[in-house]
Amino acid sequence: MTLMKFTPFAIFASLALSACATTGQSSLTPEQSKTPTAPDAKSALSQAIQSQLRSSFDYQTTVYASNHIRRDALANATPEQLSAADDMMRVCENEHEEAYVALLKSEPPEDLDNQKQTIKERYLSCVNDRYGVDTYENFDFEEFYQQSKDLNPEEVRSVLTTAISAHAESQKLKLQEVNSAEHDGNHTALDVKKAELLNEYLIKPTKATMAGRYQPLSGVITALPSVEYQAKNLNMAMNQPVYVDLKAGIIYLWADNFALANSNLADKNLGDKWHNKWLAIPLNDGSLPEGFAKDFIRAYLNAKKESFQSLDDASIKQVSAQALYDLPFFKANVDDSVKSRINDSTRIIQNAPTAKARAYSRYIFADTLYNDITAKYPQLQNEPTYHEYDLIDGESNINVSAPISQSEDETDATDKPKFSSEKFMGLLLSILRVQIDGYYDNLNQSESAAEESEVSPYAPVWHYGIKSGQINWMHYRHYLTKQIKQGQFAKDVISTKEPMFVDVFTTINPKANHDFDRLPSHLRVPNAQNSVNVFEYGNEFIERLKSSDDKYRQIMLQLLMGTEDAQEDH
């Protein structure tokens, strides 16, 4: 479970920033009971968001995770499924081992030898049924040697190894195809236990929330993401205060959570310098032209507007509360306060774009933001070139490919700071460029794959509750349908057919209280005195690192920054 999608920017991407998507004024009032047409629903949603953003408010987001779909499928598994082998290719071996173990655990029977023979015959019969001559084809060595007679012995050995491996794999796939129709190794008794353990020891004890406020006149957005784990012998909690000053163009993060990692991994002289401090990340630290922060925010808003407008009107419609309750296991996954909030809504708007529409909307956002910024600040558009060099320490040799900006010559590059808003913005533009290019690459996917993803019953969906003409709550249902190929645990608990899912529910209240109550009162609002500028600290740390005698941290510096300065003295 992760809060990555629920940062302040994600909240306001679906609420605040999409407000710019109005395409015209509509005469539809929020209290009308008739079901609006698709364009009216889209317009009504945009109007409600704009109305909401004119006043301050608090928000509270709760993440409800569940593997209920998986557990329900396992609860309805047949005895044959529950007793099946996890790997169909080991069915015979598993049955033989279980029968033999059961025999050895029992009182020695008088006909022990006969029962052993019966188990053996049952095993051989199973093997013959699954791997019989009609199914399995032996490797044809005679044909292989006939085809490879012109090769020398070394080449024959190499080709033979590859050919045997390929043949074995093809026969395994053939056997699996023959037996897969009658074998289900995904709903075994072991799978039942794993699903129960996942629910009891990870999902139930874990709680993920985020609270914050929005104050348009002050230009302030705050967020307090929090993760708690409460079990019988373990209580753990972690939160990360976030403060965004839109007027100054600075993002603040509470520094204590990063101090330990930084001290252990990088800055061994950090000490308690970050204790009770904020980390300040300015959109413009002076390395960019004046007014860049405002232009960037304006470009971001415009990109969200264009992204929202690109969605098909038909995907946005008014629905009843029943639309949420019809989602798989929604009622069982959320608490009663959520249901009460939903039932109290005057209007509910649903946004259910197709997979293709979502991909196109993300592309429009990236393309619009990239072009808006580079059109006004073309100097940020420079594509980096790369040079390669080796880091040598004893027998270790690391080849590094490091970027060199085309806008810098070799004499100026060493004088410029390694950490700055300009560098950060260049990195952001590179990420946007990759996303834009990736969209075009994905267009080459087959139509059948696209159609399959769009008709999936487990597609993400958004809901917005409207009351008194403003957004009262937001809901997002997301299914973890992508297979995770690394790690047996992940493969066992996540399935495209029986996915885990999360319901993200955000309530909005028409007030804006002070937050971060657990912080000292004089630290709840960051300023120049109680914060550390990340870019200034990074540049100062690099200078200290260059003059130190810690060669391993110098190698780390070279890997991160692409500099060869530190190795010149060694």
C-alpha positions as CSV (number, residue, x, y, z in Angstrom):
1,M,0.0,0.0,0.0
2,T,1.4,3.4,-0.9
3,L,0.5,7.1,-0.5
4,M,2.3,8.0,-3.7
5,K,-1.0,8.7,-5.5
6,F,-2.4,10.8,-2.6
7,T,0.0,13.6,-2.2
8,P,-1.3,17.2,-2.1
9,F,-0.8,17.6,-5.8
10,A,-2.7,14.4,-6.5
11,I,-5.6,15.7,-4.4
12,F,-5.7,19.0,-6.2
13,A,-5.0,17.3,-9.6
14,S,-8.4,15.7,-9.2
15,L,-10.1,18.6,-7.5
16,A,-8.4,22.0,-7.6
17,L,-6.4,21.8,-10.8
18,S,-9.1,20.2,-12.9
19,A,-11.4,23.2,-12.1
20,C,-9.8,25.0,-15.0
21,A,-11.6,22.6,-17.4
22,T,-14.8,24.6,-17.8
23,T,-15.7,25.0,-21.4
24,G,-18.5,27.4,-20.9
25,Q,-21.2,28.4,-18.4
26,S,-24.1,26.1,-17.9
27,S,-27.5,26.9,-16.7
28,L,-27.7,23.7,-14.7
29,T,-28.0,24.2,-11.0
30,P,-26.5,21.9,-8.5
31,E,-29.8,21.0,-6.9
32,Q,-31.6,19.8,-10.0
33,S,-32.8,16.3,-9.6
34,K,-33.0,15.3,-13.3
35,T,-30.1,13.3,-14.7
36,P,-28.0,15.6,-16.8
37,T,-26.6,14.7,-20.2
38,A,-22.8,13.9,-20.4
39,P,-21.7,17.4,-21.3
40,D,-23.9,18.8,-18.5
41,A,-22.4,16.4,-16.0
42,K,-18.9,17.5,-17.0
43,S,-19.8,21.2,-16.8
44,A,-21.5,20.7,-13.4
45,L,-18.5,19.0,-12.0
46,S,-16.2,21.7,-13.2
47,Q,-18.5,24.4,-11.8
48,A,-18.6,22.7,-8.4
49,I,-14.9,22.5,-8.3
50,Q,-14.5,26.2,-9.1
51,S,-17.0,27.1,-6.5
52,Q,-15.1,25.0,-3.9
53,L,-11.8,26.6,-4.6
54,R,-13.1,30.1,-3.8
55,S,-13.1,29.2,-0.1
56,S,-10.8,27.6,2.4
57,F,-11.4,24.0,3.4
58,D,-10.0,21.0,5.3
59,Y,-9.7,17.6,3.7
60,Q,-9.2,14.1,5.1
61,T,-8.2,11.2,2.9
62,T,-8.4,7.5,4.0
63,V,-7.1,4.6,2.0
64,Y,-9.1,1.3,2.4
65,A,-7.2,-1.7,1.0
66,S,-8.6,-5.1,0.5
67,N,-8.0,-8.6,-1.0
68,H,-11.7,-9.5,-0.6
69,I,-12.1,-10.5,-4.3
70,R,-9.3,-13.1,-3.9
71,R,-10.6,-14.4,-0.6
72,D,-14.1,-14.7,-1.9
73,A,-12.9,-16.7,-4.9
74,L,-10.9,-19.0,-2.6
75,A,-13.9,-19.4,-0.3
76,N,-15.9,-20.8,-3.3
77,A,-13.1,-23.1,-4.5
78,T,-14.0,-26.7,-5.1
79,P,-12.4,-29.6,-3.2
80,E,-10.5,-30.5,-6.4
81,Q,-9.1,-26.9,-6.6
82,L,-8.1,-26.8,-2.9
83,S,-6.3,-30.1,-3.1
84,A,-4.5,-29.3,-6.4
85,A,-0.8,-28.9,-6.7
86,D,0.6,-25.5,-6.9
87,D,2.7,-26.6,-10.0
88,M,0.8,-28.8,-12.4
89,M,4.2,-30.4,-13.4
90,R,4.6,-31.7,-9.9
91,V,1.1,-33.2,-9.4
92,C,2.3,-36.8,-9.6
93,E,5.2,-36.2,-7.3
94,N,3.1,-34.4,-4.7
95,E,0.4,-37.1,-4.7
96,H,3.1,-39.8,-4.3
97,E,4.9,-38.0,-1.5
98,E,1.7,-37.3,0.4
99,A,0.5,-40.9,0.1
100,Y,3.9,-42.2,1.2
101,V,4.1,-39.9,4.2
102,A,0.6,-40.8,5.3
103,L,1.5,-44.5,5.1
104,L,4.7,-44.1,7.2
105,K,2.8,-42.1,9.9
106,S,0.1,-44.8,10.3
107,E,0.4,-48.1,12.2
108,P,2.5,-50.5,10.2
109,P,-0.1,-52.7,8.3
110,E,0.4,-56.3,7.6
111,D,0.4,-55.7,3.9
112,L,2.9,-52.8,4.0
113,D,4.8,-54.0,0.9
114,N,1.5,-54.3,-1.1
115,Q,0.5,-50.8,-0.1
116,K,3.9,-49.4,-1.1
117,Q,3.5,-51.2,-4.4
118,T,0.0,-49.7,-4.9
119,I,1.4,-46.2,-4.2
120,K,4.2,-46.8,-6.8
121,E,1.8,-48.1,-9.4
122,R,-0.5,-45.1,-8.9
123,Y,2.5,-42.8,-9.3
124,L,3.6,-44.5,-12.5
125,S,0.1,-44.4,-13.9
126,C,-0.1,-40.7,-13.2
127,V,3.2,-40.1,-14.9
128,N,2.1,-42.1,-17.9
129,D,-1.1,-40.2,-18.2
130,R,0.6,-36.8,-18.0
131,Y,3.9,-37.5,-19.7
132,G,2.9,-40.5,-21.9
133,V,4.4,-41.2,-25.3
134,D,1.4,-39.6,-27.0
135,T,2.2,-36.3,-25.3
136,Y,5.9,-36.1,-24.8
137,E,8.4,-36.2,-27.6
138,N,12.0,-37.2,-27.0
139,F,14.8,-35.1,-28.4
140,D,15.9,-36.4,-31.8
141,F,19.6,-36.7,-31.4
142,E,20.0,-38.5,-34.8
143,E,18.4,-35.6,-36.7
144,F,20.5,-33.1,-34.7
145,Y,23.8,-34.7,-35.5
146,Q,22.8,-34.9,-39.1
147,Q,22.1,-31.2,-39.3
148,S,25.3,-30.2,-37.4
149,K,27.8,-32.5,-39.1
150,D,29.6,-29.5,-40.6
151,L,30.3,-28.0,-37.1
152,N,33.4,-28.5,-35.1
153,P,33.1,-30.2,-31.7
154,E,33.1,-27.0,-29.7
155,E,30.3,-25.6,-31.8
156,V,28.3,-28.8,-31.6
157,R,28.5,-28.8,-27.8
158,S,27.3,-25.2,-27.6
159,V,24.4,-25.7,-30.1
160,L,23.4,-29.0,-28.6
161,T,23.0,-27.5,-25.1
162,T,20.8,-24.7,-26.5
163,A,18.7,-27.1,-28.6
164,I,18.1,-29.5,-25.7
165,S,17.1,-26.6,-23.4
166,A,14.7,-25.2,-26.1
167,H,13.2,-28.7,-26.7
168,A,12.6,-29.3,-23.0
169,E,10.9,-25.9,-22.6
170,S,8.7,-26.6,-25.7
171,Q,7.6,-30.0,-24.3
172,K,6.9,-28.5,-20.9
173,L,4.6,-25.9,-22.5
174,K,3.0,-28.6,-24.6
175,L,2.3,-30.7,-21.4
176,Q,1.0,-27.7,-19.6
177,E,-1.4,-27.0,-22.5
178,V,-2.7,-30.5,-22.4
179,N,-3.2,-30.6,-18.7
180,S,-4.1,-27.0,-17.9
181,A,-7.8,-27.5,-18.8
182,E,-8.3,-29.8,-15.9
183,H,-5.8,-28.3,-13.5
184,D,-6.1,-25.2,-11.3
185,G,-3.1,-24.5,-9.1
186,N,-4.2,-21.0,-8.1
187,H,-6.9,-21.9,-5.6
188,T,-5.1,-24.4,-3.3
189,A,-5.4,-24.7,0.4
190,L,-2.0,-23.0,0.6
191,D,-3.4,-20.0,-1.3
192,V,-6.3,-19.8,1.2
193,K,-3.8,-19.6,4.0
194,K,-1.7,-17.0,2.3
195,A,-4.7,-14.8,1.5
196,E,-5.9,-15.0,5.2
197,L,-2.4,-14.2,6.5
198,L,-2.1,-11.2,4.1
199,N,-5.5,-9.9,5.4
200,E,-4.9,-10.5,9.1
201,Y,-1.2,-9.4,9.4
202,L,-0.9,-6.7,6.8
203,I,-4.1,-5.2,5.5
204,K,-6.2,-5.1,8.7
205,P,-3.5,-3.7,11.0
206,T,-2.4,-1.0,8.5
207,K,-4.1,2.4,8.2
208,A,-3.1,5.0,5.7
209,T,-4.5,8.5,5.8
210,M,-3.7,12.1,4.8
211,A,-5.1,15.3,6.3
212,G,-4.6,18.9,5.3
213,R,-6.0,22.3,4.4
214,Y,-6.3,24.6,1.5
215,Q,-6.3,28.4,1.9
216,P,-6.5,30.2,-1.4
217,L,-6.1,33.8,-0.1
218,S,-3.0,32.8,1.8
219,G,-1.7,30.6,-1.0
220,V,-1.2,27.7,1.3
221,I,-1.7,23.9,0.9
222,T,-0.7,21.5,3.7
223,A,-0.7,17.8,4.0
224,L,0.0,15.2,6.7
225,P,0.3,11.7,5.1
226,S,0.4,9.1,7.8
227,V,0.8,5.3,7.9
228,E,0.0,3.3,11.1
229,Y,0.5,-0.3,11.8
230,Q,-1.2,-1.7,15.0
231,A,-0.8,-5.4,15.8
232,K,-0.7,-7.4,19.0
233,N,3.0,-7.0,19.6
234,L,3.8,-4.0,17.4
235,N,2.5,-0.4,17.2
236,M,4.2,1.7,14.6
237,A,3.3,5.1,13.1
238,M,5.0,7.4,10.6
239,N,3.9,10.7,9.2
240,Q,5.5,13.4,7.0
241,P,4.3,17.0,7.3
242,V,4.2,18.9,3.9
243,Y,3.7,22.6,3.6
244,V,3.3,24.3,0.2
245,D,3.7,28.1,-0.1
246,L,2.2,28.9,-3.5
247,K,2.9,32.6,-3.3
248,A,6.6,32.1,-2.5
249,G,6.9,29.0,-4.7
250,I,8.4,26.8,-2.1
251,I,7.6,23.2,-1.0
252,Y,8.6,22.4,2.6
253,L,9.1,18.9,4.0
254,W,9.7,18.1,7.7
255,A,13.4,17.2,7.8
256,D,13.6,14.8,10.8
257,N,12.3,11.9,8.7
258,F,15.2,12.3,6.2
259,A,17.9,13.1,8.7
260,L,18.7,9.6,9.8
261,A,19.0,8.2,6.3
262,N,21.1,11.2,5.1
263,S,23.4,10.8,8.1
264,N,23.9,7.1,7.7
265,L,24.2,7.0,3.9
266,A,25.8,10.3,3.0
267,D,26.6,13.2,5.4
268,K,28.3,11.6,8.4
269,N,28.8,15.1,9.9
270,L,25.2,16.0,9.8
271,G,24.6,15.5,13.5
272,D,21.4,17.2,14.7
273,K,21.5,20.1,12.3
274,W,18.2,19.0,10.7
275,H,16.5,18.4,14.1
276,N,13.2,20.5,14.2
277,K,13.8,21.9,10.8
278,W,12.0,22.0,7.5
279,L,13.6,21.2,4.1
280,A,12.8,24.0,1.7
281,I,12.6,23.1,-2.0
282,P,12.2,26.4,-4.0
283,L,10.7,26.4,-7.5
284,N,13.1,29.3,-8.2
285,D,16.3,29.8,-6.1
286,G,17.6,32.5,-8.4
287,S,19.0,30.2,-11.0
288,L,15.8,30.7,-13.2
289,P,14.4,34.0,-14.5
290,E,12.3,36.1,-12.2
291,G,8.6,35.1,-12.3
292,F,9.3,31.5,-13.3
293,A,7.5,30.0,-10.3
294,K,4.2,31.8,-11.2
295,D,4.7,30.8,-14.9
296,F,5.2,27.2,-13.9
297,I,2.1,27.1,-11.7
298,R,0.1,28.7,-14.5
299,A,1.5,26.2,-17.0
300,Y,0.6,23.3,-14.6
301,L,-2.9,24.6,-14.3
302,N,-3.3,24.9,-18.0
303,A,-1.9,21.3,-18.5
304,K,-4.5,19.9,-16.0
305,K,-7.2,21.8,-17.8
306,E,-6.3,20.4,-21.2
307,S,-5.9,17.0,-19.8
308,F,-9.4,17.1,-18.3
309,Q,-10.9,18.5,-21.5
310,S,-9.4,15.6,-23.5
311,L,-11.6,13.1,-21.7
312,D,-14.7,11.9,-23.6
313,D,-17.9,13.6,-22.4
314,A,-19.6,10.2,-22.3
315,S,-17.2,8.9,-19.6
316,I,-18.5,11.6,-17.2
317,K,-22.1,11.2,-16.0
318,Q,-24.4,11.6,-13.1
319,V,-25.1,8.4,-11.1
320,S,-26.8,7.4,-7.9
321,A,-25.2,6.2,-4.7
322,Q,-26.0,2.6,-5.8
323,A,-23.2,3.0,-8.5
324,L,-20.7,3.0,-5.6
325,Y,-22.4,0.2,-3.7
326,D,-22.4,-1.9,-6.9
327,L,-18.6,-1.9,-6.9
328,P,-17.2,-5.3,-5.8
329,F,-17.1,-5.4,-1.9
330,F,-17.4,-1.6,-1.6
331,K,-19.8,-1.8,1.4
332,A,-17.6,-4.3,3.2
333,N,-14.4,-2.3,2.6
334,V,-15.4,1.2,3.8
335,D,-16.8,2.3,7.2
336,D,-20.3,3.7,8.0
337,S,-19.1,7.3,8.0
338,V,-18.3,7.0,4.3
339,K,-21.7,5.5,3.4
340,S,-23.4,8.3,5.4
341,R,-21.4,10.9,3.5
342,I,-22.4,9.3,0.2
343,N,-26.1,9.1,1.0
344,D,-26.1,12.8,2.0
345,S,-25.0,14.0,-1.4
346,T,-27.2,16.1,-3.6
347,R,-25.5,14.8,-6.8
348,I,-22.9,12.2,-7.6
349,I,-20.7,12.5,-10.7
350,Q,-18.8,9.5,-12.0
351,N,-15.7,9.6,-14.2
352,A,-14.9,6.3,-15.8
353,P,-12.6,6.8,-18.8
354,T,-11.2,3.9,-20.8
355,A,-7.6,2.8,-20.5
356,K,-6.9,4.5,-23.9
357,A,-8.5,7.7,-22.8
358,R,-6.5,7.8,-19.5
359,A,-3.3,7.2,-21.4
360,Y,-4.2,10.0,-23.8
361,S,-5.1,12.4,-21.0
362,R,-1.7,11.7,-19.3
363,Y,0.0,12.4,-22.6
364,I,-1.9,15.7,-23.1
365,F,-0.9,16.8,-19.6
366,A,2.8,16.0,-20.2
367,D,2.9,17.5,-23.7
368,T,1.1,20.7,-22.7
369,L,3.2,21.3,-19.6
370,Y,6.4,20.6,-21.5
371,N,5.6,22.8,-24.4
372,D,4.3,25.7,-22.3
373,I,7.5,25.8,-20.2
374,T,9.9,25.3,-23.1
375,A,8.1,27.9,-25.3
376,K,8.7,30.6,-22.7
377,Y,12.0,29.3,-21.4
378,P,13.7,27.6,-24.4
379,Q,17.1,27.5,-22.5
380,L,15.7,24.7,-20.4
381,Q,15.2,22.5,-23.4
382,N,18.8,21.5,-24.0
383,E,19.2,17.8,-24.5
384,P,22.2,16.4,-22.6
385,T,25.1,14.7,-24.2
386,Y,27.0,11.9,-22.4
387,H,30.6,11.0,-21.8
388,E,31.9,7.8,-20.3
389,Y,34.7,7.2,-17.8
390,D,35.8,4.5,-15.3
391,L,35.9,4.6,-11.5
392,I,38.7,2.3,-10.4
393,D,39.2,1.2,-6.8
394,G,41.5,-1.8,-6.4
395,E,40.0,-4.6,-8.6
396,S,36.7,-2.8,-8.9
397,N,36.0,-1.0,-12.2
398,I,32.7,0.9,-12.7
399,N,31.9,2.4,-16.0
400,V,29.9,5.6,-15.7
401,S,27.9,7.5,-18.4
402,A,27.5,11.1,-17.2
403,P,25.5,13.9,-18.8
404,I,27.0,17.1,-20.0
405,S,24.8,20.1,-20.6
406,Q,25.2,21.6,-24.1
407,S,24.7,25.1,-22.6
408,E,27.8,24.8,-20.5
409,D,31.4,24.8,-21.6
410,E,34.0,23.0,-19.5
411,T,35.2,26.1,-17.7
412,D,31.8,27.4,-16.7
413,A,30.4,23.9,-15.6
414,T,32.7,23.7,-12.6
415,D,31.5,27.1,-11.3
416,K,27.8,26.3,-11.5
417,P,26.1,24.7,-8.5
418,K,25.3,21.1,-8.8
419,F,21.9,21.5,-7.1
420,S,19.6,24.3,-8.2
421,S,16.1,25.0,-9.4
422,E,17.4,25.1,-12.9
423,K,18.8,21.6,-12.6
424,F,15.7,20.3,-10.9
425,M,13.5,21.8,-13.7
426,G,15.7,20.3,-16.4
427,L,15.2,16.9,-14.8
428,L,11.5,17.4,-14.7
429,L,11.4,18.3,-18.4
430,S,13.4,15.2,-19.2
431,I,10.9,13.1,-17.3
432,L,8.0,14.8,-19.3
433,R,9.9,14.1,-22.5
434,V,10.2,10.4,-21.7
435,Q,6.5,10.3,-20.9
436,I,5.6,11.9,-24.2
437,D,7.8,9.6,-26.2
438,G,6.5,6.6,-24.2
439,Y,3.0,7.4,-25.3
440,Y,3.9,7.2,-28.9
441,D,5.8,3.9,-28.3
442,N,2.8,2.4,-26.7
443,L,0.6,3.3,-29.7
444,N,2.3,0.4,-31.4
445,Q,0.6,-2.1,-29.1
446,S,-1.8,-4.5,-30.8
447,E,-5.5,-3.6,-31.0
448,S,-6.4,-6.8,-29.3
449,A,-4.4,-5.9,-26.2
450,A,-6.0,-2.5,-26.1
451,E,-9.5,-4.0,-26.4
452,E,-8.8,-6.5,-23.7
453,S,-7.7,-3.9,-21.2
454,E,-10.8,-1.7,-21.9
455,V,-13.4,-4.4,-21.4
456,S,-11.8,-5.5,-18.1
457,P,-14.4,-5.5,-15.3
458,Y,-11.7,-4.1,-13.0
459,A,-11.1,-0.6,-14.4
460,P,-10.4,2.4,-12.2
461,V,-13.3,4.8,-11.5
462,W,-13.7,8.2,-9.8
463,H,-16.7,9.6,-8.1
464,Y,-17.4,13.2,-6.9
465,G,-20.1,14.0,-4.3
466,I,-21.7,17.5,-4.8
467,K,-23.6,19.3,-2.1
468,S,-24.8,22.9,-2.0
469,G,-22.9,23.5,-5.3
470,Q,-19.5,22.4,-4.0
471,I,-17.4,19.2,-3.8
472,N,-18.3,17.4,-0.6
473,W,-16.2,14.2,-1.1
474,M,-14.2,12.3,-3.7
475,H,-13.8,8.6,-4.2
476,Y,-11.2,6.7,-6.3
477,R,-11.4,2.9,-6.8
478,H,-8.1,1.4,-8.1
479,Y,-7.4,-2.3,-8.8
480,L,-3.9,-3.8,-8.6
481,T,-4.3,-5.8,-11.8
482,K,-0.7,-5.8,-13.0
483,Q,1.3,-8.9,-12.2
484,I,4.4,-8.3,-10.2
485,K,6.9,-10.7,-11.6
486,Q,9.6,-10.3,-9.0
487,G,9.0,-12.2,-5.8
488,Q,7.0,-15.3,-5.1
489,F,5.0,-13.5,-2.4
490,A,3.8,-10.9,-4.9
491,K,2.8,-13.5,-7.5
492,D,0.8,-15.4,-4.9
493,V,-1.3,-12.6,-3.7
494,I,-1.9,-10.5,-6.8
495,S,-3.9,-11.7,-9.7
496,T,-5.3,-10.0,-12.8
497,K,-8.5,-12.0,-12.3
498,E,-8.7,-11.6,-8.6
499,P,-6.9,-8.4,-7.8
500,M,-6.4,-6.5,-4.6
501,F,-8.0,-3.1,-4.7
502,V,-8.0,0.2,-2.8
503,D,-10.8,2.7,-2.1
504,V,-9.5,6.1,-1.6
505,F,-12.1,8.4,0.0
506,T,-11.6,12.1,0.6
507,T,-14.0,14.2,2.7
508,I,-14.0,18.0,2.4
509,N,-15.1,20.3,5.1
510,P,-15.8,24.0,4.8
511,K,-13.2,25.2,7.2
512,A,-9.4,25.4,7.5
513,N,-8.0,24.7,10.9
514,H,-4.3,24.8,11.8
515,D,-2.6,21.5,11.4
516,F,0.7,19.9,12.5
517,D,-0.5,20.0,16.2
518,R,2.2,17.7,17.3
519,L,4.9,20.1,16.2
520,P,6.1,22.9,18.5
521,S,3.9,26.0,17.9
522,H,6.7,28.1,16.5
523,L,7.6,25.4,13.9
524,R,4.1,24.8,12.5
525,V,4.6,27.4,9.8
526,P,8.0,27.1,8.0
527,N,10.2,30.2,7.3
528,A,13.7,31.1,6.5
529,Q,14.8,30.7,10.2
530,N,13.5,27.2,10.8
531,S,14.2,25.7,7.4
532,V,17.2,24.4,5.3
533,N,17.4,25.2,1.6
534,V,17.9,21.8,0.0
535,F,19.9,23.2,-3.0
536,E,22.2,25.3,-0.8
537,Y,22.8,22.4,1.5
538,G,23.5,20.0,-1.4
539,N,26.1,22.3,-3.0
540,E,27.8,22.9,0.4
541,F,27.9,19.1,1.0
542,I,29.5,18.5,-2.3
543,E,32.2,21.0,-1.6
544,R,32.9,19.3,1.7
545,L,33.0,15.9,0.1
546,K,35.5,17.0,-2.5
547,S,38.0,18.1,0.1
548,S,37.5,15.1,2.4
549,D,39.6,11.9,2.6
550,D,36.6,9.5,2.4
551,K,37.2,7.9,-1.0
552,Y,34.0,5.8,-0.9
553,R,31.8,8.8,-0.5
554,Q,33.7,10.5,-3.2
555,I,33.0,7.6,-5.5
556,M,29.3,8.0,-4.6
557,L,29.6,11.7,-5.5
558,Q,31.0,10.8,-8.9
559,L,28.2,8.3,-9.5
560,L,25.5,10.7,-8.5
561,M,26.9,13.9,-10.1
562,G,29.0,12.6,-13.0
563,T,32.2,14.3,-11.8
564,E,35.8,13.0,-12.0
565,D,37.2,15.7,-9.7
566,A,37.5,13.4,-6.7
567,Q,39.6,10.7,-8.3
568,E,42.2,13.1,-9.6
569,D,44.0,13.1,-6.2
570,H,44.1,9.3,-6.0
